[in-house]
């Protein structure tokens, strides 16, 4: 009989199950360590579900009755290692004959599928394609979707044979959980690529999401286009003024109890201004370096960058590599920020952060000034410096600023990317030529740039005022 018990001596929950086949006793064990005090009282949900599953497996092994899900259910048990494949063939002869008939199609090589999935998104489908190398954020996003799809398939459809109804139910369940239509589309697209790779490798005979065999699933969830959320001129001006008023707070590398939990080494002001005054994307801000600034010409270069510490390479798309004119006030901010970082040399003054055997004032923290304009890590963690700041750190620091200064903004609240929208919108409003704006923004398709121009034209149109009614 299956059992799930806590073992205090080793601080683990241990799940046991097993059966007797051909006169031999087989036992299987699954462990889960306690990670927090609450784990002592109840096992993790995943282990509880496995406990319920293996009880069902035990019942069907004992009775030798094929489960309601048939061979696919048995294959799911084998994939989840509830029962060994050889044992399953002994218990259910029909399972052995079915797998023999399917041959290679039943052997799902997940390593090969992952490699094929990576190749699909690394191959440049068109010049300037987004995911041409592993270092781009877009490629990491594709692989994040793959990890989700792999987990879902291994748990629910290890043989890659979901039915039409199961696929529809899966898509609807994602929406019911609150997933956005965009996220559902991305996961559905990742699932389709997995199936295509499996078909190409002769693991399955056909793609369950193929438009011809499954027309009911081919249509993606309709996405409602969300309007861009630029920071208005009033909001932008107020934000700059508030940064100047509270410069000591927002340029401090130290946390404060109530207002700053994500100080980002005090680099929020320079990051914010790179969006508002230069129109940089989040990724471009993260990878911005001091040597990309030409102080004499007043130019900033968005260019291929190699992290000197790790060797990681960031390559913008062809259209994104560009020169950006840096206005006088932005250039002054760059100079101010460099001087600020150079001057950030202090000594430990907190007993709880001291290395063993050191006293207050003994340990010197060097300046965070390095290759990147926004250094990674926290001020005290010098071992984390030398890399581009993380996407999450950038977003959290900006979101914290917006929450602190919520009186400056209308709803919906802006995101960090809103600064780039503002830069494009205001340059379009000022009459910048469309081709010049395209070059400044790094758009590969002029239709993307035209959306900003059209939005401004719609705002300024007065034709409706002359309606005769």
N, C-alpha and C positions, 0 to 999 in steps of 0.2 A: 504493500500500500504506500502511496505517496505521502510524504510528511514534510512539513515546513516548520522548523523550530529555530529559536534563537540560542546561540551558544556564547555565554558570557565570557568564558575563558579566552576565546579568540575574537570576541566582539564581532560576530558574524551571524547572519541568517543563513541556514543551510537547507537546501531542498534536496530530498532524496526520493527517487522512484526506481522502479525496476520490475522484473518479471522472470519467470522460469521458462526456458525454451530448450527442447531436446535434452531435458534432464540437467541443464546447467542454469545457475542463478546469475542474472545480469543486474547490476546496480549502477545507477547514474547519479552524479552529484553536481549541484550548482550552488555557488556561494555568492554572498553579497555582504561586503564589509559595512560596518556602521560608520556613517559619515558625520552624523550629528546626534545629539541626545534623543531626539524623537524616533530615530531608527531603532532604538532599543525596545520601543513599545509596539511598533508595527513594521512589517517588512515593506520594502519599496513596492509601488504598484506593479511594476514590470514583473517582479518575482511572484507577486500574488497571482498575476494572470498566467504565468508559466505553471504555477501550482494547479490552477484550474485546468489548464490544457493537458498536463501530464496525467491527471486523473482520468480524463477522457481517453487518452492514449492507452492507459493501463486497462480500462474496461474493454476496449476493442481488441487489444492483444490477448486478453484472457478469453474473450468470446470468439476471437478470430473472425468477427463480422466486419465487413468493409464499412468504413464510416459513410455518412450521408453525402459527403463531398467527393466520394469515390477516390480514384487514383490521385487526383490533384491534392486532396486533403492529406493523403499519406505522404506525397512528395513534400508537402509543406512541413509535416512532422520531421521528415528526414532532413530537410534543409535547416530546420531549427534545432537539429540534433537531439530531438526528443527520443528518437529511436534510430539505430544504425540501419543503413540500407540493406545490409545482408540479413539482418533480423527481420526487416519488413518483408523481404522476399520469402522467408520461411513461414511467416504468419499468414500472409495474403498471396497465394500463388498467382492470382490475377494481376497483382502489382508487378511481379517479376516478368510475366509475359508481355504486359503493356509497355514496360520500359524497354524490353528487348526489341519490340516492334518499332518504338520511336527512335531507338539508337542514339545518334549524336544529339538529336533535338532535345533530349532530356538532360544533357550535361551542360549546365549553364556555367560558363567560365566568366566570373564577375571581374577578374583582373583584365581579361581581354576586352570585356564590354567597357570598362573604365578607360582603357587605352584608346579604344575606338571613339569613345565620347570626347576625350581630350583632342584627338586628331581632328575630329569634326570641327571643333571651335578654334583650333590653332591654324587650320588651313586658311589662307587668305582668299575668301570667296570673291572679294573685289578689292581693287587698290584702296588702301587706307582703311581696310576692315578693322573693326574694333579690337577683336581678340586675336591678334597675330602672335602674341607671346604670352608666356605664363605670368608675367609681372603686371599685366593690366588688370584693373579692378573688374572689368567686364568678364574676363576669363575666370576670375575667382568666383564671381557671382554664378556663372554657368556651373562650375564645379560644386558650389553650394547646393544648387538645385539637383545636381546629380546625386549627391549624398542623401538628400531627402528621398528621391525616387528609388534609390537602391534599397534603403531601409524599408520603404513601403512595399516594394516588390518582394523582398526576401521574407517579409512577415506575412504578406497576404497572397502573393502569387509567385512563388519561387520558380515555377516552370515557365513563367512569362506567357500564360494563357488566360488572361482575365476575359470575362464575357462582356458583351456590349452593356448589359445592365450594370455590371460591377463597375465599369468605367464611368458610366453616367452617375452612378451613386457616389463614386469617389469624388468626381468633380463637384457635385452638389453638396457633398459633405464639407468640402473645403470652403465653399461660399457660406454654408451654415455656421461654420466656426468663426466667421468674420474675416476670412482672407479676402483681400481686394481682388477685383477682376484681373488686374494686371498680374498679380502673383499666381493666380490660377492659370492664366495663359502661359506664364513662364514654366510652370511645373508640367503642364500638359505638353508643351513643346519639348522639354527635356525628356519626358516619357516617350515621345515619338522618336526622338533620336536614339534612345536606348533600344527601342524595338527595331529600328532600322539597322543598327549595328549588329544586333542579335541575328537578324535575317541574313545579313551579308556574311556572317560567320557560320551560317547553317545551324544555329542553335535552335531556331524556331522556323516554321515553314512560311508564315506570313505575319505582317505587321497588324496587330489588332486595331491600330489607329489609322490604317490605310483608308483613304477617302472612298475607294471603290468597295471595299469589303465592309466598311462601317460608316456609312454616310451620316448616321445620327450623331456621331462623335466628332466629325471633322470640323464643325463650326466652333470656333473659339467663343468663349464668353465675351459678350460685347463690352468694350471698355468705354466708359464715359470720359471724354476728354476733360481733364481738370485744367482750368485756366491757370496761367502762370501767376505766381504771387510775387511780383517785384515789391521792393520797399519803396513806398511813395517818396517824393522829394521832401515832404514834410517829415516823414519818419526818418529818412536818411540824415537830414540835417540835425534832427533832435538826437539821433543816435551818436553822431560825431560830437555834438555838444556834451552829451552825457558821459561819453568816454573821457573827454577832456576834464569834465568836472570831477570824475571819479578815477582819474588816471592812476593814483596811488593804489587803489583797490584792484583795478583790472590789469595793471602791469606788474603786480606783485606775484612772485613765483610760489608764494606760500598759501596754503589753505586757510580759510576762516570758517568759524563754526557755522554761521548762518547763511552767508552770501556766496562764498566761493569754495566749492568742493572739487571743482575741475579747473584749476588756474592755468593749466597748460604752460607752465614756466613763465607766466605773465605775458604770453604772446597773443592773447585775444585781440588787442587793438590792431596789431600789424596784420593779422589774418583777416579781420573784418574789412580793413581798408584795401587789402588786395582784391577783395571782391567788388567793393563799391567804386574804387578808382581805377581798377585795371581789368575787371571783368573775368578774373581767373576762375576756373572750375575748382571744385573741392580738391580733386586729385592734383591739380596744378599748384594749388596753395601748399599742399602737403609736401610736394617735391620741389618747392622753390628753394633756390640756393643763392648764397651771397655772390658767387662768381658769375651769376646770370645777369647781374646789374651792371650796366655801363653808365657810370656816374657822369662822365664827360658828355656823352651824347643824350643822356636822359632816356635810355632804352632798357627794357627788360626783355630777355630772350627766353621764350618757352622752348626748351630743347631737350634732347636725349640726356638723361642723367644717370650716372652710376654711383651707387652708394659706396663711399670709400671704405667703410667698415665691413660691409657684408658682400660687396660685389654685385648686389641686386641692381638690375638695370630697369629704368622706367623709360619707355619710348612712347612719346605722343604720336597720334595719328599724323599722317603727312600734313593735313590741313591745319592741325593744331600747332605745329611748329611755326612760330611766328615771332615778330618783333612787336612789342607794345610800347607806345609812347608813355612815359611816366611823367605826370604833371608835377609841378614844383612842390606842392604840399605833400604829395606821396613820396617824393624823393627825400624830403626833410624827415618824414616818418621813418624811412629806411635808415637814414643816418642816426636818428635818435634811438631807434631800436638796437642798432649795432653797438652804440655807446652804452646803452642800458645793459645789454648782455655782457659786454666787456667788464662792466663794473660790478657784476654779480659774483663777488668773491667774499664769502662769509665763513664763519666758523660755527661748528655745532654748538647750539645753545640749549639743546633738549637732552636731558639725561637718558630718556628712553630710546634715543636714536644713536647713542654712542656705541662704537665698536668696543669689544671687550678690552679692559685694561686702560681705557682712555678716560680723560676727565674733560669737563666743559672747557672749550677754548683750545683744545689740543688738535682737533681735526679740522683741516681746511677743506672747504668745498670749492673747487675751481669754477671758473666762469663756464657757462653752458655754450658759449659761442663756438660754433663748429661749422660744418659744411652747410647744414640746412638752416634756413631763416627761422623755422620753428623747430626747436630741438625735441627729440622724443623723450619719453620717460618723465619722471617727476624730478623736481629740483634736487632732492636728496639722493635719488637713485642715479648716480653718475654712470653706473654700469650699463644703463639702458640708453645712454646717449649715442649719437652718431648715426641714427637711422631717421628716416622721414617720420613725422608724427603720424599716429594712427588715425584712421577715418573716424572711429568712435570717439577718440579724445577731442578731435576738432568739433564734432557735432555736439558732444556734451557740453563743451565749454561755451559754444555759441547759444545753445538752448538755455543754459543757465543764465546767461546775460539777458536773453529775451524774457525769461521768467522774472528775473530781478527787476527789469525795467519795463514791465508789461504795460505801464501807463503810456508808453510811447507808441504802441502798436495797436492797429485794429485787428479784428479777427477775420480770417484765420491768421494765426501768428506766423511770421516768416521763418524760413529755414536758412541755413548758411548759404545755400545756392541762390537765395533771393537777391543777394548782392550782385551777382552776375546778371540776373534779369534786369535789375535796376540800371546797371551800367549800359546794357544794350538799349533799354527803353529810352533812357534820357539822351543817349547819343542819337537815336533815331528821331526823337522829338526836336533835338537841336539842329536837325537837317543834315547830318552826316550822310554822304553818298552811300548807297546800298552796298556797293562793292567794297568800299573802305570799311564799312561796319562788318561785313562778312569776314574780311581779313583780320580785323581787330578781335573778333569773337572766335576765330578759328573754326568756322562752320565749313564743312565740306560741301554742303548742299545749300544753295542760296535761298531755297524755299524755307529753310529754318530761320534765316535772317529776316525774310519777308514777314514772318509772323509778328515780329516786333514792330515793323513798320506799319502793318495793317492794324495792329492794336492801337497805335498812336493815331492813325487816321480816323479810326472809329471814335476815339475819344474827342477829337477835334472837329468832327463833322457837325455842321449846323443845319444841314438840309432839312432834317426832321422838323426844325423850328418853323419852316415855311409851309407846313401842311395846311390845306384849306379847311380843316375841320378841328 
